[in-house]
């Protein structure tokens, strides 16, 4: 079943917001932990990936890479709140579409 583009767009924005929450050095620990749990392959991520027509495994792998990069940057700079992950990478995640 093909969903309207608006639904697919909303689902992609939900996933994108979780990525932003993980990498936000000024965000709350609860937001970051919730986003990490969501992006680790939760049933809700599976649901949103299906709507967005994104491959769940690709999303989880890409999120894991981005989170690891953010964590490494924070550790390398003493956990500074000034550390920001590459916004371009996080905003334009190269997920492939799920097969129909």
N, C-alpha and C positions, 0 to 999 in steps of 0.2 A: 504494500500500500504506500503510495507516494503522499507524503505530508506536504502541506503548504510551505512555501519558502519562509514565511514568517515563523513557523514552528521550528524549522531547522536552524534559522538564525538565532532565535531565542536560546535554543539548546546549546549552540556553540558559544553564546555569550555566557551562559551559566558555567560552562567548563573553563572559559577564559577567565572569569572572575575568580574561580578557585585557584588558578595559576597565579593571578595577581595577589591573592590573599597569602599564598605560600611565600612569595618573594618580597612582600612588603615589610621592610625592616621596622616600620613604625606601626604595623598592625598589632592587634592583640594576640597574645599567645593562643587564646581559644580559637580565633579565626584561622590562624596558621595550622593548628593541630586538626581542626575540622576539615580544612582544605586538603591537608596531607592524607587524611583518612579517606576522603572522597576520591582523591586522585590515585589512590593506591589500588583501585579496582573494585570499589564498593558497588553494591547492587544499584545504587542511585546513579553512579557514573555510567554503568552499563545502560541504564534507561535513557539517560540524556544522550549518550553516544548513538544509540539506536535512532532516536528522533533526529539528531544532527547528521545522521548517515556517516558517522565516523567509526573507524575501526578501533574497538576498545583496546586491543593489545598495543596498537600503535600509540594511542593516547597515553596509556599507562607507561610505556617505555619512554616516550618523550617527556612526560611529566617527571619521571624518575631522573632523567638526565638534567632537566632544568633545576630540580630541587637539589640535586647533588652539586651542581655548579654554584648555586646560591649559598649552600652550606659551606662549600670549600672557600668561597670568597669571604664569607663572614669569619671563618676560622683564621684565614690568612691575614685578616686585618683586625684581629682582636675583637670580633663581634660588633664592630662599629655600626651605629645606626645609619652611617653615611653610605654603607655598601648597598648598591643596587645591582640587580641582575640586568642583563641586557634586555631592555624593554622591547626592542624590536623582535628579539627571539621569542619572548613570551607572548607578545601580542599577535604574532603571525605564526602560530604553531603549524608546522607542515604535516598535518594529519591527512592520511589518505582516506578516501571514502570507503565505507563498508560495502561489500558486494550486495547486490539486490537479489 
